[in-house]
């Protein structure tokens, strides 16, 4: 793996940071023997680094799932519309994730043997599991058992995705046991930009990651333990916020990517939604005008384009982007997806947790099938709640998520994708759950929508990838994929791995024919 230098700096976080240009660990040094830093410094930086990766991950999934399409009149989209990925596409996902997990390993090693740092060790293990699952879900086989060991393994072997999944669940169990035994959290509270030292919420987060591992594995992994901690699962959004502010280098990463710079300059104009995703708001598939106004600039009137279509008559981009519903850089709506530069960065939403639970109920992983409807409804309600919250996490004045949810069900009273009791078979119920998860993930966690689609085949796409069929498929009309659905199945490993670890990379990897182990 490529070089990354140990470089810790004082004054980082909790009120400020700049992750984009900092390098923290060179694996040619040994993270098992760190020479500087403290857990209080390294843990928050690693969590914020993870949050900073979310826009890139979201973009990766959103361009595959129909949340984003190229605006008309532009050219040169390359693999975005062809899906013909190379080792140069999205390579920073692989590299940045390992950098973050190296930092978490430094936390573990610095904290070892101290009773006052049990929460630091557990939090670092939980975040490593969160990040490693993302890597497996994108690449399948990854360096794991020999990774994070510095100069002891400069060229770590690749482990099977199934084996990594099992090991991650075991690691989560150890982390939760540590948290259950933790009595001292004073130093942890001030170093935690995710849950502010709340042990119960860390346990719920760990449980939810473990649930996602078990559910997504599709029965292809024999886990050591399939029970869960008594703390339960996430009931509110997991938001990282070290003190984001309208200061250069300190803004929320999603806001900085899709809205305005700290100086007030607009950032993104070249992407707009597809007719496919808009169909889940404008009545073609589901009527949802309330969330359309929260998600899209101009609501249902937002311009759309079929992915891959580049004709001059197609819709143009919006300033700063199609997902900013404020007026300008100083007059913010404070709701929706881009609430402002100070907003917390979601790494897992409550709606995702509830939709995972609903699927798990149907499969008997936790709860009973009778619990699925309540969790399904809570997932939709949580989506309304997230979008109607302001940058401080409070429901904005004049908004009522419960009332909007009730209206949503009433306006779609005959639609089994909205009213769960109308879904009569397990297949119909899973389709309803994953489709609603797709809607809730719109431009928030697009990569999670992509993983669920590969695993379940939902939301449903039908017919050819043509402009005439654009409300029934999100597939690019410029697709070069050889698969039946004209979609890829994975990314290629980055060029840096072929340069530094070529002898261990699995052979014959193809973005179209090579699948993640849990995929359909």
N, C-alpha and C positions, 0 to 999 in steps of 0.2 A: 504494500500500500504506500501511497505517496507520503512525502515528508510533511510533517506539521510540527512546529516548534512549541515547546513549553514556553508559554508567555503569559503569565498572569500579571494583572496590573491592579494597583490599588485604586480605590474610588469607583470601581465598576459597580453598576447597580447601586442600591436598590432603586435609586432615583434617576439613574441614567446609564446608558450603555451605547455601544455601537458594535454590533456583532459582525457586520458585513465585511470589515477589513481587519479583524483580529484573528490571529492564529494562536492556538493555545497548547497544542501538544504535538510533538514529533514522535512518531512511533519508533523511530530509531533511538530515541531515549527510552527509558524504562518507566512506565507509569506505575509499576509496582514499587518503585523507589523514588517518588517525587521529591524534588529538592526545594520547592518553594510553594507558597500558598497555604491557605487554610480551607477547611470545608465551608466555612461561612462565606468565603470569596468565590470558591469554585462552583458550588451547587447552584446558586442563583444564576450565574453566568451560563451554565450548561442548560438550565431550564429555559432561559431566555433565548439561547441559541436554538433550542428545539422549536420554540415559538416562531423564531425568525425563518424557519424552514417551511412554515405552513403556506405562505403564498405560492412558492414553487410547487409544492405538492398539490395544492388546490388547482393551480393552473394545469398541471399534468393531467389530473383527472377530469377537470372541467372541459378541456378541449376534446377529450374522448367521449364525454357523456352528454354533450349538447348544451351545456351551460354557456360555453363560449364558442363563438364562430368568428372567422375572419370577417371584418367589415368589407363592404364592396369597394372596388376601385383601387385596391392595393394588390401587389404581387409579391412573389418571393417567399411564400409561406413554407415551402419545402415539406419536411416531415410532419409538420402540424396538420397538413391536409392529406398527405400521401400515406402517413403511418409507416413509411419505410425508414424505420429508425436505424441510426448508426451509433457507434460508440461515443459520438460527440453529443448525443441528445440526452438532456436532463442528467448529465454526469454529476452535477453538483448535489443531487439527491443522495447518491451513494456516498460521496465524499463528505458532505456536511453531516450526515447522520453518524458516520464513524467518528468524526471529530467530536460531536456532542457526546457520544457514548464513551470515548476516551476520557473526556472531562468527568463524566459520571464515575468512571473507574478510578480516577484520581481521588474523587470524594470518598469512595469506598476505602481506598488504601490509606488515605490520610486519617480516616475515622476509625480504622480497625483498632480494637482493643480498648476503646474508651466508652464507658457506660453513658457518657453524656452525648454521644454522637450516634446512638442507635437509629434515631429518626433520619439522620443524614444518609446512613447506609441504606436504609429501607427505601427512602425516596429515590436515591440514585438507582437502585435495582429496579424499581417500578418504572422509572423513566427509560432505563435501558430496554426493558421489555417492550414498552410502548414503541420505541424507535426500531428495535430489531424486528418486531412484527411487520412494521411498514416495509422494511427491506425485503423480508421473505415474500410479502404480498406483491412486490414489484419484480423481484429477481429470482425467487424460489431458493436456489442454493446460494448460501452466503458464508463468508468466514465468520465463525462463531466460537467454537471450542478453543481455537488457537488465536483468536482475535483479542485485542485489548491487553496484550502481554508484552508490548514494547519490543525491545531488541531480542527478547527470547524467541520470538517468531516474527521475523521480518517478512516472511512470505507464508502467511497462515493458510491452512487448508480450507476448502469449502465444505460446509456441512449440508446435508439434505434439509429441505424446508421442514419436513415432518419432525426431524430430530430437534431442530431449533425450536419449533413450536412446543414440543414436550419440555425442553429445558427451560423455556421462558415461563411456562406455567409453574414449574418447580421453583424457579427463582422468585416468582410472585408469592408463592406460599411461604417461602422463607422470609420475604420482606414483610408480609402481613403478620407472621409470628413475631418478628422483631418489633413491629409497631404495637402489637398487643402487649408486649412486655416493656414498652417504653414508658418511663415515668418522668423523665426530664426533657422538656421541649423549649425552655426559655431561649436558648441560642438559635433553635430551629425556626421559631416564629418569625424572627426578623430576617432570616435568610431564605424564606420561602415565598417566591413571587407567584405561586400557583394557588395554594390553599391557605396561606398565611399561618402555617403551622397546625392546622386543624387535622388531627390524627384520624378522626372518623371519616373525613372526606378523602384522605389519602387511602384509607382502607376501601372505601367505596370505589375509588378510581381503580385500584388494583383488582378488585373483584370484577369490575366491568371489563377491564382489559383481558382478564382470564376468561370471562364469559365469551368475549369476542374470539379468543383463540379456540376455545372448545367448539363454538358454533361454526366458525368459519372453516375449521378443519374438515368438516363434512364427514365425520366418522372415520377419517383416515389416520388418526393419531391415537395411540393408547396412552392416555394421560395417567400419571401416578395417582392423582387425586382430583376428582371431579366435583368435590363439594366446595362451598364458598364460606367466607368469613361472615360472622353474624352481623357485621356492620351494614350489609346490604349493598346496593348499587347506587351509582350516581343519580341524584334527583335534581341537580342543578348543573349549569354549564361549568366546565373546567376552563377557566380563563387565566392566562398568564398576564400579569401586569406588574412590572417592576417599578412603575412610575412613568409610563409613557407620557410624553408631553410634546407640544408643538415646538420642538427644538430639533435642529438638524441632527440626524443620527439617533434620535430618541423617540420618534413617532412609532405608533403601532405599525407593525410591518405590513399588514394587509392594507391599511389606509394609505401608507406610503406607496404601495404598489399600484393602487387603483383609484386614488383620489388626488391629493395635492401634496407637494413637498412642503417642508416647513416654511419656505419662502413664499408659498402661495401659488407656485407654478403647477399647472395641470400635468398629470402623469401619463394616463393611458387613454387612447382613443380608438385603437385599431381592432378592438374586439367588441362584439355585440352578441346577444342571445340568439338562439335558433328558434325557428317556428315550432320545433318539437317541444322544447321546454315551455314555451309560452302556451302551448296547448293545455298544460296542466293548470293554467290560470284563466284563460279566456273562454272556456266552455267547450272547446273542441274535445277535450277529454274530461276535464274537471273545471268547474267555475270557482274562482278564488280571487276575486277582485281585491279583497282586503290585503292579502299577502303580495299581490302584484304591485300594489302601491307602495309596499314596504321594501320590495326587492329591486324594482326596476325604475330607472329614471323615466318619467312620463307614464308609469303604470302599464296598462295594457296597450298603450300607444307606442311603447318602446320599439325602435326599429329592429328588425331581425334579418338574418341571412342564413342560407344553407351552408354548412361547413364545406369549404372547397370551391364554392362559387365565387368567381372574381370579376363578374361582369360589371360594367360601369353603372348599370341601372340598379344594382343592389344597394341596400341601405348603407349609409356611412356611419362612422363612429360618432360617439357623443363626447362632449367635454364635461368633466374629465373622463368619465366612463359611464357605461349604461347602467351601472349599479350604484351610482352616487345620486341620491335623491334630494340633496340639499340645493341651495341656490348658487353658491360659489365657495371660495376657500374660507370665507369668514362667516357666511350664513349657512350653518349646518342644520340638517333636519334632526340630528341626534338620535335617529332610529334606523332600523333596517340593517344592512350589512356593513356599510361604511359610516359608522356613527361619529367618528371624529378621531383625531390623532391620539387622544388620551384613552381610547377604548381598550379593554382587555382583548387579548388574542385567544380565540377559542382553539383548544387542541382536542377537545371532545365535548360535544353538546349533550344536554340532558335528553334531547329528542333521540339522539343515537342510542343512548343507554336504554331508553324505554322501548325502542324498536327492536334492539337486540333481545331484550327480555321477552317481548311478545313472540319472537321467533323461537326463543329457547323454551317458552311455555308450551308451544305446539309440539316441540320435540321431546318434552319431558326432561330437559336438562336442568331446569329449575322451575318451581311452581307447577301448575297444572294447565292443561289447555284452556280451562275456564278462565284463567287469568289473562289470556292473550288480549281479549277485547279491551280490558281496562288499560293495559300497557300501551296498546295501539292508540287509544284515545289520548292517553297522557303524552305520547310521542308527538301527536299533532298539536295538542295544546302547548307543549313546550316549545315547538317551533314558533307559534304565534308569540309566546312570551319572549323568546330570544329577540325576535325582530322588533318587538314593541318596547324593549328595554332601551334606555339611553346609555350614554357612554360611561355612566357611573353604576350601571347595573340595576337601576330602578325602572319600573314601568312608567313610560312617559305620560305626562298629563293628557287626558282626553282619550286614552286608549284603554281597551278592556279585552284582554286576550280570551277570557271565557265567553264573552258575548260574541266575539268574532268567530270562535270555534263553533258555538251553537248555530250561528247563522250559516257557517260553512257546511255543517251537516244537513241543515234544513234545505239549503239551495241545491244540495246534491243527494237528496233523500233516496233516490233510486240507484245510486252508484255504489257498487260494492268496494270500490277503491277508497271510498270515504266513510261509508257506513258498514262497519265490520260485520254486523249480523247478517248482511246480505251475501257475504262470502260463505258458501256452503261446504266447499271442499278444502282440504288442507292446502292444495295448490293455489286455490283462489285466495286463501287467507295469507299465504306467504307473498303472493303477488301484491296484495293490498298493503302489507307491511313494508315491503321493500320499495314499492312505488312511493309510499308516503315518506320513507327515509330518503329517497331520491329527491323529492321536493324539498324536504327540510335541509338537505345538504347543499342546495343550490348556491354556488359561489362561496361556500363556507368551508366545506371539506370535500371537494370534488373527487379526491383520490379514494375516499371511502365509498362513494357511490360507484366508482369504477370497480373496486374490489367486489362489492356486493353484486354488481351486474355479472361479472365473470363467474361468480359462485352460483348465482340463482337464475340468471337470464332475465331478470327484471330490473328496471321497467321494460315492458315488452316492446320490441321493435319488429315491424312487419313490412314486407314488400321491398322493392328495390331502392337503392340509394340514389334517388333522382330528385330533382327539384319539384316535380309533380307530386311526389310522395313525401314531402318534407315534414308533414306533421306526424307521420308514422315511423320515422326513423331519424336518428341523430348521426348516422354514418356519413362520412364525407363523400361527396360525389367525385372527389379526386382520389379516392382510396386506391392504393396499389396492393392491398392485402390479398393473399391467396386463400384466406379462410372463407367458409361458407357465408358468414355474416359480414365479410369485408372489413373486419376489425382485427387489430393486433391482439396478442395475448400477454405481452410483457415488454419490458425494456431490455436493451443490451447492457452488459457491464460497461462501465466507463473506460475511456482510453487509458486512464492512469493505471487501472488494474492490469491491462495488457502490457503496460510498460514495466510495472514493478512486481507483478505476481502472475505472470502469464502461465507458468507451469502448473498452477493450481486451478485455473479457471475451467469450469466444465466445458467440454467441447460440443460442437454442433448446435450452438444456441441460435435460434431463429426467432425473431419477434412474432412470426405468424404461427409456426408449427410447435414452438416450445411453450408449454403451459405451466402455470403455478400448480403445485400438487393438489390443491383443493378445488381447482376450477372444473367446470362442467366438461 
